[in-house]
Amino acid sequence: MGAFFSFFIMFAMNSCMAGIIYYGAKLKADGLITIGDISAFLLYMIQLLFNFAIMAVVFGNVFKVIGASKKII
């Protein structure tokens, strides 16, 4: 269960990042935004994604603790 949750979170994060990069490239090609705007947004996005990655690891560890406590009980 924990492995599936971690996989889903990582897949969702990478999918969002790929979609944002694609959409940013499309906006740049249309001349609606600059490279600086894309760079600033990507840096903010990476900071946010690291927090989600840490949350995925924490929840994975919570599932491990739950499984270990069931073995003990």
C-alpha positions, 0 to 999 in steps of 0.5 A: 500500500505504501509503495503504491502511494509513493509511486502515485505521488511521484508520478503525479509530481512528474506529470505536473512538471512535464505539463507545465514545461510543455505549456510554458514552451507553448506560451513562449512560442506564442510570445505571451511570456518571457524565459525569465517568467518561465524560469521564476515559475519553475523555481517556485514549482520545484520548491513546492514539489520538494515539499510534496516529495518529502510528504510522500516519504513521510506517509510511506514511513507512516505505512511502514510503522503501521505494518510493523505495529500490526506485527508486534500486536 
